[in-house]
Structure formats: structure tokens, C-alpha cells
């Protein structure tokens, strides 16, 4: 369909920032992985939108609030901008499974579907990079191809290998 854009969807923890094995919401604990800004720049240069899809269940657990997540994401945007890169959007689910099922928490696909509708994304030409099976399941449910990586893997070589950049 004309006018539809491919997108690069990225999980946050373990793909954009270092996976700590626990919730990350404090700026001093948020470490952007090397090469992320370059990968985002190259994805944009290749005509891809770059969108983050992340579960932030610590909100539902009461560990931190939306404001904490917003601060981390504002910091991420600032740090990428300093390197000439930008994200097109960040979508996150604040729910925890103990609170019941929701459609936005990965492996649910609602956040993908919202991004696809908002930006006119061609899901079939898009890619999700995540470090958990739930990332792959959510992408597949939205018609997006997923690539499962080890946490904290370099992003740019993967995108080159997948012919995305």
C-alpha cells in the first residue's frame, strides 16, 4: 500500500540500555548501550521509523511512577539528540501481570498496533529487535518480523545483517 513506512521497533531494556536484571527507572542506573545512536541514525537514513516498545511493570508494582519513566525517556531522547539521532516514538505498558491481563503488555500487541495505525507503518516490512520471547510474540501478533537477541548485544551489526540499514 502506498504511503506506508517500514519501522524498526526496539525493546528498551537489554536492547537500548544495559539490562540490569531488575527494574531500571533511575537516571544513574540507565546506561545507553554503545552504538545505539549510530544504529538509530542509520535506520532513519534507510527510511525506517524507529519506535520503542517497552514493558514498564514497575509502575503497576508501585516501585516508580509515570514521571520516572518520562524522565528516563526524556534523558534518552536528549542523549540520542547529542549524537544526531532521534526516536519517532516510545510506547510503554505500565501494567503488571498480577493486576490481570492487559492488551498492551508484551506479549500483547496493542502498543505495536497503536504505532502502526498512528504512523501508517507497513508491518510486513518492519522489524522488532528484542531480548525476550514476549517481544517476538508481540511482534508476530502485529505482523512484524522479530529478531531475538542476547541482552546488551550490539544493534548495528544486527541491522546490517538483516539488511535494514
Backbone torsions as a table, in degrees:
resi	resn	phi	psi	omega
1	UNK	NA	130.4	-178.6
2	UNK	-64.1	145.5	176.5
3	UNK	87.1	-4.1	178.4
4	UNK	-90.6	137.9	-176.7
5	UNK	-106.0	143.1	169.0
6	UNK	-76.7	157.7	179.3
7	UNK	-137.3	154.1	169.6
8	UNK	-106.9	113.9	175.9
9	UNK	-97.2	136.0	-179.3
10	UNK	-127.1	134.2	166.5
11	UNK	-69.7	161.4	-178.9
12	UNK	-92.3	-74.8	-174.0
13	UNK	-67.1	120.6	-179.3
14	UNK	96.6	-13.2	178.0
15	UNK	-117.6	-47.3	178.7
16	UNK	-96.0	-42.9	179.2
17	UNK	-123.0	160.2	-176.3
18	UNK	-60.2	132.6	175.9
19	UNK	-75.9	122.9	-177.8
20	UNK	-101.6	-9.3	-177.2
21	UNK	81.0	7.5	177.6
22	UNK	-152.2	172.1	-178.4
23	UNK	-61.7	138.1	179.0
24	UNK	-117.7	111.1	178.6
25	UNK	-139.8	-8.9	177.2
26	UNK	-93.1	137.4	-178.1
27	UNK	-57.5	-38.1	-177.1
28	UNK	-68.9	-13.5	178.5
29	UNK	-103.6	-3.1	-175.0
30	UNK	-95.6	103.7	-177.2
31	UNK	-112.2	110.0	178.3
32	UNK	-69.8	133.2	-177.6
33	UNK	-71.4	148.1	177.9
34	UNK	-59.2	141.7	174.4
35	UNK	85.7	-6.3	-177.9
36	UNK	-64.4	-46.5	-178.9
37	UNK	-60.7	-43.0	179.0
38	UNK	-62.4	-41.7	179.3
39	UNK	-63.6	-41.6	178.8
40	UNK	-64.6	-44.7	178.0
41	UNK	-59.1	-46.5	-177.8
42	UNK	-67.1	-36.3	177.0
43	UNK	-62.6	-44.0	177.4
44	UNK	-63.1	-41.7	-180.0
45	UNK	-62.6	-28.0	178.6
46	UNK	-86.2	3.8	176.7
47	UNK	89.4	14.7	-179.6
48	UNK	-96.3	142.0	165.6
49	UNK	-77.5	151.7	179.0
50	UNK	-124.5	117.4	-172.8
51	UNK	-131.9	132.5	178.5
52	UNK	-94.2	134.4	175.5
53	UNK	-125.6	115.5	-172.9
54	UNK	-140.3	142.0	170.8
55	UNK	-86.2	131.2	177.0
56	UNK	-127.9	65.2	-173.4
57	UNK	-69.2	-12.5	176.1
58	UNK	-60.4	-26.1	175.5
59	UNK	-64.3	-49.8	179.5
60	UNK	-62.7	-29.0	178.3
61	UNK	-81.1	-9.9	-178.6
62	UNK	81.6	12.4	179.4
63	UNK	-74.1	-33.2	-179.8
64	UNK	-156.8	172.8	-175.2
65	UNK	-116.4	177.5	177.3
66	UNK	-57.7	-37.4	179.7
67	UNK	-61.1	-37.3	178.2
68	UNK	-65.3	-43.8	178.4
69	UNK	-64.6	-42.3	178.7
70	UNK	-61.0	-40.1	178.3
71	UNK	-63.2	-44.0	178.9
72	UNK	-63.0	-42.8	-178.7
73	UNK	-70.5	-34.5	175.0
74	UNK	-64.0	-40.6	176.7
75	UNK	-62.7	-44.5	177.7
76	UNK	-58.3	-47.0	178.5
77	UNK	-59.5	-43.9	-179.7
78	UNK	-63.4	-44.8	-177.8
79	UNK	-65.5	-40.3	177.6
80	UNK	-66.2	-41.9	-179.9
81	UNK	-59.8	-36.8	177.5
82	UNK	-61.2	-22.8	179.1
83	UNK	-107.5	17.9	175.4
84	UNK	73.2	25.9	-178.8
85	UNK	-124.1	154.4	176.2
86	UNK	-149.0	147.7	173.5
87	UNK	-91.4	145.4	177.7
88	UNK	-79.7	-30.4	178.8
89	UNK	-168.3	158.0	172.5
90	UNK	-129.8	124.3	176.2
91	UNK	-116.5	135.4	176.9
92	UNK	-139.8	151.0	176.1
93	UNK	-102.1	124.9	-179.5
94	UNK	-90.8	0.1	-171.2
95	UNK	-86.9	154.5	174.0
96	UNK	-114.4	142.6	-177.2
97	UNK	-56.1	-28.2	179.2
98	UNK	-64.2	-18.9	-179.7
99	UNK	-86.0	1.0	-177.4
100	UNK	108.2	172.9	-178.0
101	UNK	-77.0	141.8	171.0
102	UNK	-131.4	162.7	-177.9
103	UNK	-88.1	-16.1	-174.9
104	UNK	-91.3	-22.9	-179.2
105	UNK	-72.7	127.3	175.2
106	UNK	-61.1	130.3	24.7
107	UNK	-85.9	7.2	172.4
108	UNK	-66.7	154.6	-172.9
109	UNK	-109.5	7.8	-173.9
110	UNK	-59.2	-40.1	-179.3
111	UNK	-64.7	-39.0	174.6
112	UNK	-61.6	-46.9	-177.4
113	UNK	-61.8	-38.4	176.9
114	UNK	-62.4	-46.1	-179.6
115	UNK	-64.7	-42.8	-179.8
116	UNK	-60.0	-44.2	-180.0
117	UNK	-69.5	-44.6	-176.2
118	UNK	-63.2	-42.3	-172.9
119	UNK	-102.1	-0.5	-177.7
120	UNK	63.6	49.5	-174.6
121	UNK	-85.8	139.5	172.7
122	UNK	-87.5	98.5	-175.6
123	UNK	-59.0	-38.2	-177.1
124	UNK	-66.6	-19.5	177.9
125	UNK	-105.5	12.0	-175.6
126	UNK	-107.3	167.2	-175.5
127	UNK	-138.1	139.7	172.6
128	UNK	-113.8	129.5	174.5
129	UNK	-110.3	120.5	179.8
130	UNK	-145.0	164.7	-177.2
131	UNK	-111.8	12.6	177.6
132	UNK	-138.0	153.7	179.9
133	UNK	-60.6	-33.3	179.9
134	UNK	-62.7	-29.2	175.0
135	UNK	-64.4	-42.5	-179.4
136	UNK	-67.8	-41.5	-178.8
137	UNK	-64.5	-42.0	179.4
138	UNK	-65.0	-44.6	179.4
139	UNK	-60.8	-47.8	-178.6
140	UNK	-59.8	-41.0	179.9
141	UNK	-63.1	-26.1	179.3
142	UNK	-95.0	2.7	179.7
143	UNK	82.2	17.5	-178.8
144	UNK	-104.9	136.0	176.5
145	UNK	-73.2	135.8	-179.6
146	UNK	-113.4	148.6	173.6
147	UNK	-125.9	119.0	179.8
148	UNK	-87.3	127.0	-179.3
149	UNK	-122.8	161.1	171.5
150	UNK	-70.2	144.5	177.1
151	UNK	-54.1	141.6	176.3
152	UNK	68.2	22.2	177.2
153	UNK	-74.2	148.7	175.5
154	UNK	-63.1	133.9	-174.9
155	UNK	-83.8	-41.1	-173.5
156	UNK	-61.6	-47.2	178.4
157	UNK	-58.9	-36.7	178.6
158	UNK	-63.3	-45.0	-179.4
159	UNK	-64.7	-36.7	176.7
160	UNK	-66.6	-42.5	179.3
161	UNK	-62.4	-36.7	-179.2
162	UNK	-84.5	3.5	179.1
163	UNK	59.9	32.6	179.2
164	UNK	-90.3	-23.5	179.6
165	UNK	-130.3	NA	NA
